[in-house]
């Protein structure tokens, strides 16, 4: 019997997500049925735990998890991969028999995207906006790739302190520290790059995550938002002459790893990147 797969995405305001066509089109090339459904917490009026239990009951093979559920999903899982446990965030759940196993493919997805899109960017001092589930993965990726110092800034100072403390415990006290939004002018004046890891700029959260006047041509700017690919942040940065990285690469490479976990088949990353280009052009 031909294998078939039923997977889904849990998150808030996920109507514009391109994950369904990305996954389903890749499955066409492999020749097996693959259905990807959106499970929007806002539209369905259910929390992440209820949706995980329902998906398991209805025979889903796996789930992707996005904002704002990457951390709140953890108590509803049976097991975590080493990466997910270390980061305290899950973006992929695989139903393995009776067990729901959480994984994190965000950090490797961002690392591959950064290496591809900003291969020689200096990373002595990096400022990151956002200390949520995606922020935990992206900061880990930056430090794994050799950033000397990542300063974590979040609207919630306690969350920034918590993430910076976890990073310092893994990578060394001198390589991660927290800061408040009021410190951004001084931080960005001396930084090599800015990583944006909050929902601001998404279709359902339009706008800028910081005052445009804080950007300057000496910065590179990386955004994890991919819908739209050109966020207001990236548009301002490019106008100043900054080197930029959009969120398209991260969403594709995390999808590559998730597709492999769901199906056991090896996806074609280049084909998926090309498909994303086609999808955003529509």
Secondary structure as UniProt FT lines:
FT   STRAND          4..11
FT   TURN            15..16
FT   HELIX           19..30
FT   STRAND          33..40
FT   HELIX           41..44
FT   HELIX           48..57
FT   TURN            58..59
FT   STRAND          62..65
FT   TURN            67..68
FT   TURN            70..73
FT   HELIX           74..76
FT   STRAND          79..80
FT   HELIX           82..87
FT   STRAND          92..96
FT   TURN            97..98
FT   STRAND          99..103
FT   HELIX           106..117
FT   TURN            119..120
FT   STRAND          125..129
FT   HELIX           133..144
FT   TURN            145..146
FT   STRAND          149..153
FT   HELIX           157..171
FT   HELIX           173..175
FT   STRAND          176..179
FT   HELIX           181..183
FT   HELIX           184..190
FT   STRAND          193..196
FT   TURN            200..201
FT   TURN            203..204
FT   HELIX           212..214
FT   TURN            217..218
FT   STRAND          220..223
FT   HELIX           232..240
FT   STRAND          243..245
FT   HELIX           248..263
FT   HELIX           269..281
//
